[in-house]
Protein backbone atom coordinates (compact mmCIF):
# COMPACT_ATOMS: atom_id res chain seq x y z
CA UNK A 1 0.00 0.00 0.00
CA UNK A 2 1.40 3.40 -0.97
CA UNK A 3 0.41 6.62 0.75
CA UNK A 4 -0.06 9.88 -1.12
CA UNK A 5 0.84 13.34 0.12
CA UNK A 6 -2.79 13.96 1.05
CA UNK A 7 -2.86 10.88 3.23
CA UNK A 8 -4.91 8.82 0.81
CA UNK A 9 -3.81 5.23 0.32
CA UNK A 10 -3.14 3.78 -3.09
CA UNK A 11 -4.61 0.28 -2.99
CA UNK A 12 -2.09 -1.42 -5.20
CA UNK A 13 1.47 -2.47 -5.12
CA UNK A 14 4.00 -0.38 -7.03
CA UNK A 15 4.45 -1.75 -10.51
CA UNK A 16 0.91 -3.06 -10.96
CA UNK A 17 -0.63 -0.14 -12.78
CA UNK A 18 -4.40 0.10 -12.67
CA UNK A 19 -6.51 0.38 -15.78
CA UNK A 20 -9.19 3.05 -15.75
CA UNK A 21 -12.56 3.02 -17.48
CA UNK A 22 -15.19 5.71 -17.85
CA UNK A 23 -18.77 4.46 -17.84
CA UNK A 24 -21.48 6.24 -19.81
CA UNK A 25 -25.22 5.64 -19.74
CA UNK A 26 -27.82 6.60 -22.27
CA UNK A 27 -30.62 8.81 -21.01
CA UNK A 28 -33.32 9.91 -23.41
CA UNK A 29 -31.09 9.42 -26.41
CA UNK A 30 -27.96 11.16 -25.17
CA UNK A 31 -24.92 9.77 -23.42
CA UNK A 32 -23.88 10.93 -19.97
CA UNK A 33 -20.85 10.18 -17.86
CA UNK A 34 -22.12 7.88 -15.12
CA UNK A 35 -18.87 7.19 -13.33
CA UNK A 36 -15.43 5.72 -13.45
CA UNK A 37 -13.81 2.53 -12.26
CA UNK A 38 -10.35 1.09 -11.95
CA UNK A 39 -9.30 -2.51 -12.43
CA UNK A 40 -6.32 -3.29 -10.22
CA UNK A 41 -4.83 -6.74 -9.90
CA UNK A 42 -8.06 -8.33 -11.10
CA UNK A 43 -10.22 -6.31 -8.73
CA UNK A 44 -12.72 -3.62 -9.57
CA UNK A 45 -12.86 -0.36 -7.63
CA UNK A 46 -15.56 2.21 -8.34
CA UNK A 47 -13.99 5.67 -8.22
CA UNK A 48 -16.98 7.81 -9.27
CA UNK A 49 -20.67 6.92 -9.36
CA UNK A 50 -22.99 9.72 -10.38
CA UNK A 51 -26.37 7.99 -10.74
CA UNK A 52 -26.88 6.46 -7.32
CA UNK A 53 -24.91 3.20 -7.45
CA UNK A 54 -25.30 2.57 -11.17
CA UNK A 55 -21.64 1.78 -11.84
CA UNK A 56 -21.26 -0.30 -8.70
CA UNK A 57 -24.32 -2.34 -9.66
CA UNK A 58 -22.56 -3.24 -12.92
CA UNK A 59 -19.09 -3.65 -11.47
CA UNK A 60 -19.23 -4.43 -7.76
CA UNK A 61 -16.15 -3.53 -5.77
CA UNK A 62 -13.92 -6.56 -5.35
CA UNK A 63 -12.56 -9.30 -7.59
CA UNK A 64 -13.91 -8.97 -11.11
CA UNK A 65 -16.61 -11.57 -11.54
CA UNK A 66 -17.09 -13.44 -14.83
CA UNK A 67 -20.32 -11.46 -15.31
CA UNK A 68 -18.54 -8.16 -14.78
CA UNK A 69 -15.79 -9.25 -17.17
CA UNK A 70 -18.42 -9.90 -19.83
CA UNK A 71 -20.04 -6.50 -19.17
CA UNK A 72 -16.67 -4.82 -19.51
CA UNK A 73 -16.18 -6.34 -22.96
CA UNK A 74 -19.81 -6.24 -24.07
CA UNK A 75 -21.73 -3.68 -22.05
CA UNK A 76 -25.54 -3.54 -22.09
CA UNK A 77 -27.17 -1.51 -24.84
CA UNK A 78 -27.64 1.59 -22.68
CA UNK A 79 -24.08 1.51 -21.37
CA UNK A 80 -20.82 2.52 -23.00
CA UNK A 81 -17.42 1.83 -21.47
CA UNK A 82 -14.38 3.74 -22.58
CA UNK A 83 -10.83 2.92 -21.54
CA UNK A 84 -9.08 6.07 -20.33
CA UNK A 85 -5.92 5.08 -22.19
CA UNK A 86 -7.92 5.04 -25.43
CA UNK A 87 -9.17 8.57 -24.72
CA UNK A 88 -5.61 9.73 -24.13
CA UNK A 89 -4.51 8.03 -27.32
CA UNK A 90 -7.07 10.02 -29.30
CA UNK A 91 -9.43 7.15 -30.05
CA UNK A 92 -12.47 8.99 -28.63
CA UNK A 93 -12.40 12.51 -29.99
CA UNK A 94 -15.86 13.14 -28.55
CA UNK A 95 -14.27 12.97 -25.08
CA UNK A 96 -11.97 15.87 -25.82
CA UNK A 97 -13.41 18.95 -24.22
CA UNK A 98 -14.68 21.51 -26.67
CA UNK A 99 -13.44 25.06 -26.44
CA UNK A 100 -15.30 28.08 -27.72
CA UNK A 101 -13.52 30.86 -29.56
CA UNK A 102 -14.27 33.13 -26.63
CA UNK A 103 -12.33 30.75 -24.38
CA UNK A 104 -9.44 30.97 -26.81
CA UNK A 105 -9.14 34.70 -26.22
CA UNK A 106 -8.08 33.96 -22.68
CA UNK A 107 -5.61 31.30 -23.72
CA UNK A 108 -2.14 32.00 -22.41
CA UNK A 109 0.52 30.51 -24.60
CA UNK A 110 3.40 28.95 -22.70
CA UNK A 111 6.26 31.35 -22.36
CA UNK A 112 9.73 30.06 -23.12
CA UNK A 113 12.19 30.51 -20.28
CA UNK A 114 14.44 33.52 -20.53
CA UNK A 115 17.95 32.52 -21.55
CA UNK A 116 20.64 35.02 -20.64
CA UNK A 117 22.30 36.38 -23.75
CA UNK A 118 25.66 34.82 -24.47
CA UNK A 119 28.86 36.85 -24.68
CA UNK A 120 29.69 37.98 -28.22
CA UNK A 121 31.72 35.29 -29.97
CA UNK A 122 34.80 37.44 -30.41
CA UNK A 123 38.20 36.00 -29.47
CA UNK A 124 41.86 36.88 -29.41
CA UNK A 125 43.83 34.29 -31.31
CA UNK A 126 47.51 33.97 -30.39
CA UNK A 127 50.05 31.63 -31.91
CA UNK A 128 53.69 31.06 -31.26
CA UNK A 129 55.59 33.40 -33.53
CA UNK A 130 52.89 36.09 -33.76
CA UNK A 131 53.87 39.53 -32.54
CA UNK A 132 50.29 40.46 -31.62
CA UNK A 133 46.97 38.62 -31.36
CA UNK A 134 44.48 38.43 -34.17
CA UNK A 135 40.75 38.75 -33.70
CA UNK A 136 38.49 35.85 -34.60
CA UNK A 137 34.73 36.41 -34.72
CA UNK A 138 31.91 33.93 -35.23
CA UNK A 139 28.96 35.72 -36.80
CA UNK A 140 25.99 34.24 -38.63
CA UNK A 141 27.59 30.83 -38.92
CA UNK A 142 30.79 32.26 -40.43
CA UNK A 143 34.25 32.62 -38.92
CA UNK A 144 36.15 35.88 -39.57
CA UNK A 145 39.86 36.53 -38.95
CA UNK A 146 40.45 40.26 -38.52
CA UNK A 147 37.20 40.81 -40.40
CA UNK A 148 38.06 38.49 -43.30
CA UNK A 149 36.08 35.29 -43.75
CA UNK A 150 38.03 32.10 -43.07
CA UNK A 151 37.76 29.05 -45.26
CA UNK A 152 36.84 25.80 -43.63
CA UNK A 153 40.37 24.40 -43.84
CA UNK A 154 41.81 27.65 -42.40
CA UNK A 155 39.47 27.48 -39.46
CA UNK A 156 40.31 23.80 -38.99
CA UNK A 157 44.02 24.67 -38.88
CA UNK A 158 43.44 27.34 -36.23
CA UNK A 159 41.42 24.92 -34.10
CA UNK A 160 44.12 22.28 -34.55
CA UNK A 161 46.74 24.79 -33.36
CA UNK A 162 44.60 25.55 -30.32
CA UNK A 163 44.00 21.90 -29.52
CA UNK A 164 47.66 20.94 -29.66
CA UNK A 165 48.80 24.00 -27.71
CA UNK A 166 50.50 25.90 -30.48
CA UNK A 167 47.85 28.60 -30.36
CA UNK A 168 45.26 29.88 -27.90
CA UNK A 169 41.79 31.45 -28.06
CA UNK A 170 40.58 33.79 -25.36
CA UNK A 171 37.43 35.87 -25.19
CA UNK A 172 38.15 39.41 -26.24
CA UNK A 173 37.46 41.51 -23.16
CA UNK B 1 6.99 17.31 -11.32
CA UNK B 2 9.69 16.89 -13.95
CA UNK B 3 11.08 19.87 -15.83
CA UNK B 4 12.13 19.51 -19.44
CA UNK B 5 15.12 21.23 -21.00
CA UNK B 6 12.77 23.85 -22.44
CA UNK B 7 11.44 24.72 -19.03
CA UNK B 8 8.04 23.11 -19.41
CA UNK B 9 6.77 21.00 -16.56
CA UNK B 10 5.49 17.48 -17.08
CA UNK B 11 3.41 15.62 -14.50
CA UNK B 12 5.32 12.78 -12.88
CA UNK B 13 3.69 9.45 -13.70
CA UNK B 14 2.82 8.85 -10.06
CA UNK B 15 1.12 12.27 -9.87
CA UNK B 16 -0.95 11.35 -12.92
CA UNK B 17 -1.81 8.05 -11.26
CA UNK B 18 -2.93 9.86 -8.11
CA UNK B 19 -5.10 12.17 -10.19
CA UNK B 20 -6.58 9.21 -12.07
CA UNK B 21 -7.34 7.45 -8.83
CA UNK B 22 -8.62 10.29 -6.69
CA UNK B 23 -9.83 13.18 -8.85
CA UNK B 24 -13.41 13.43 -9.97
CA UNK B 25 -13.77 12.42 -13.60
CA UNK B 26 -15.81 15.49 -14.54
CA UNK B 27 -14.86 18.37 -12.21
CA UNK B 28 -11.25 19.53 -11.89
CA UNK B 29 -10.12 20.22 -8.34
CA UNK B 30 -12.74 17.98 -6.75
CA UNK B 31 -11.82 14.58 -5.35
CA UNK B 32 -13.88 11.52 -6.13
CA UNK B 33 -16.05 9.09 -4.20
CA UNK B 34 -13.11 6.80 -3.49
CA UNK B 35 -11.08 9.63 -1.93
CA UNK B 36 -14.18 10.69 -0.01
CA UNK B 37 -14.52 7.22 1.50
CA UNK B 38 -10.85 7.07 2.41
CA UNK B 39 -10.89 10.47 4.09
CA UNK B 40 -13.84 9.82 6.38
CA UNK B 41 -11.61 8.65 9.23
CA UNK B 42 -9.22 11.58 8.98
CA UNK B 43 -9.70 13.86 12.00
CA UNK B 44 -11.40 17.11 11.08
CA UNK B 45 -14.81 18.57 10.35
CA UNK B 46 -17.29 17.85 7.59
CA UNK B 47 -19.81 19.75 5.60
CA UNK B 48 -22.07 17.82 3.26
CA UNK B 49 -23.93 19.61 0.50
CA UNK B 50 -26.50 18.66 -2.05
CA UNK B 51 -28.50 20.53 -4.60
CA UNK B 52 -32.10 21.48 -4.04
CA UNK B 53 -34.63 20.40 -6.64
CA UNK B 54 -31.95 18.99 -8.89
CA UNK B 55 -34.30 16.35 -10.28
CA UNK B 56 -36.55 19.18 -11.48
CA UNK B 57 -33.68 20.66 -13.48
CA UNK B 58 -33.01 17.28 -15.08
CA UNK B 59 -36.68 16.66 -15.73
CA UNK B 60 -37.47 20.09 -17.16
CA UNK B 61 -34.24 20.99 -18.94
CA UNK B 62 -32.63 17.63 -19.59
CA UNK B 63 -29.62 15.80 -18.20
CA UNK B 64 -27.11 17.63 -20.36
CA UNK B 65 -27.98 20.91 -18.69
CA UNK B 66 -28.13 19.09 -15.35
CA UNK B 67 -24.56 17.89 -15.88
CA UNK B 68 -23.48 21.46 -16.59
CA UNK B 69 -25.13 22.71 -13.42
CA UNK B 70 -23.37 20.07 -11.33
CA UNK B 71 -20.10 21.05 -12.92
CA UNK B 72 -20.74 24.71 -12.11
CA UNK B 73 -21.52 23.90 -8.49
CA UNK B 74 -18.49 21.63 -8.15
CA UNK B 75 -16.28 24.28 -9.70
CA UNK B 76 -17.66 26.86 -7.27
CA UNK B 77 -16.70 24.57 -4.38
CA UNK B 78 -13.23 23.76 -5.68
CA UNK B 79 -12.41 27.37 -6.57
CA UNK B 80 -13.69 28.57 -3.22
CA UNK B 81 -11.40 26.20 -1.36
CA UNK B 82 -8.45 26.91 -3.62
CA UNK B 83 -8.70 30.66 -3.22
CA UNK B 84 -9.45 30.66 0.50
CA UNK B 85 -7.08 30.93 3.45
CA UNK B 86 -7.93 27.25 4.06
CA UNK B 87 -6.63 26.03 0.71
CA UNK B 88 -4.17 23.64 2.34
CA UNK B 89 -6.47 22.72 5.20
CA UNK B 90 -9.64 21.83 3.34
CA UNK B 91 -10.62 19.46 0.56
CA UNK B 92 -13.67 19.14 -1.66
CA UNK B 93 -15.26 15.86 -2.72
CA UNK B 94 -18.03 14.67 -5.01
CA UNK B 95 -19.67 11.85 -3.14
CA UNK B 96 -22.28 11.12 -5.79
CA UNK B 97 -24.29 12.79 -8.54
CA UNK B 98 -25.23 16.10 -6.89
CA UNK B 99 -23.76 15.28 -3.47
CA UNK B 100 -20.65 17.10 -2.44
CA UNK B 101 -18.65 17.22 0.77
CA UNK B 102 -16.01 19.49 2.21
CA UNK B 103 -13.51 18.34 4.83
CA UNK B 104 -11.66 20.95 6.87
CA UNK B 105 -9.00 20.70 9.51
CA UNK B 106 -10.61 23.37 11.67
CA UNK B 107 -14.30 24.05 12.35
CA UNK B 108 -14.26 27.77 11.56
CA UNK B 109 -13.28 27.00 7.97
CA UNK B 110 -16.65 25.46 7.11
CA UNK B 111 -19.01 28.43 7.62
CA UNK B 112 -16.46 30.66 5.94
CA UNK B 113 -16.28 28.36 2.93
CA UNK B 114 -20.06 28.02 2.82
CA UNK B 115 -20.48 31.80 2.65
CA UNK B 116 -17.94 32.00 -0.14
CA UNK B 117 -19.59 29.15 -2.05
CA UNK B 118 -22.88 31.02 -1.63
CA UNK B 119 -21.32 34.15 -3.13
CA UNK B 120 -19.97 32.24 -6.11
CA UNK B 121 -23.22 30.43 -6.73
CA UNK B 122 -25.11 33.71 -6.76
CA UNK B 123 -23.26 34.42 -9.97
CA UNK B 124 -24.68 31.33 -11.69
CA UNK B 125 -27.55 32.53 -13.89
CA UNK B 126 -31.05 31.12 -13.61
CA UNK B 127 -31.10 27.70 -15.24
CA UNK B 128 -33.29 27.87 -18.31
CA UNK B 129 -34.58 31.15 -16.99
CA UNK B 130 -36.60 29.36 -14.33
CA UNK B 131 -34.49 27.49 -11.79
CA UNK B 132 -32.22 29.17 -9.29
CA UNK B 133 -29.36 26.85 -8.38
CA UNK B 134 -29.41 26.28 -4.64
CA UNK B 135 -27.82 23.84 -2.27
CA UNK B 136 -28.42 22.58 1.22
CA UNK B 137 -25.57 22.11 3.64
CA UNK B 138 -25.04 20.36 6.94
CA UNK B 139 -22.00 20.35 9.21
CA UNK B 140 -20.64 18.01 11.82
CA UNK B 141 -17.60 16.33 13.25
CA UNK B 142 -18.25 13.31 11.06
CA UNK B 143 -19.92 12.69 7.73
CA UNK B 144 -22.83 11.05 9.53
CA UNK B 145 -23.32 14.09 11.76
CA UNK B 146 -23.13 16.40 8.78
CA UNK B 147 -25.65 14.28 6.88
CA UNK B 148 -28.02 14.33 9.86
CA UNK B 149 -27.77 18.12 10.00
CA UNK B 150 -28.33 18.30 6.27
CA UNK B 151 -31.39 16.05 6.46
CA UNK B 152 -32.78 18.06 9.36
CA UNK B 153 -32.23 21.33 7.57
CA UNK B 154 -33.81 19.99 4.38
CA UNK B 155 -36.86 18.95 6.38
CA UNK B 156 -37.29 22.28 8.09
CA UNK B 157 -36.20 24.23 5.01
CA UNK B 158 -34.77 26.82 7.33
CA UNK B 159 -31.42 28.10 8.31
CA UNK B 160 -31.04 26.43 11.66
CA UNK B 161 -28.49 25.66 14.31
CA UNK B 162 -28.95 21.94 14.68
CA UNK B 163 -27.69 19.72 17.47
CA UNK B 164 -24.86 18.47 15.31
CA UNK B 165 -23.90 21.87 14.14
CA UNK B 166 -20.49 22.42 15.68
CA UNK B 167 -21.83 25.83 16.59
CA UNK B 168 -22.46 27.16 13.15
CA UNK B 169 -25.10 27.45 10.49
CA UNK B 170 -26.15 23.98 9.40
CA UNK B 171 -28.17 24.80 6.36
CA UNK B 172 -28.30 27.50 3.85
CA UNK B 173 -30.47 27.83 0.80
CA UNK B 174 -27.99 29.26 -1.61
Interface residues (C-beta under 8 A of the other chain):
Chain A: X4 X6 X7 X8 X9 X10 X17 X18 X20 X22 X27 X28 X30 X32 X33 X35 X36 X38 X45 X46 X47 X48 X49 X50 X51 X52 X84 X110 X112 X113
Chain B: X6 X7 X8 X17 X18 X20 X21 X22 X24 X25 X26 X32 X33 X34 X35 X38 X39 X42 X62 X63 X64 X67 X91 X94 X96 X97
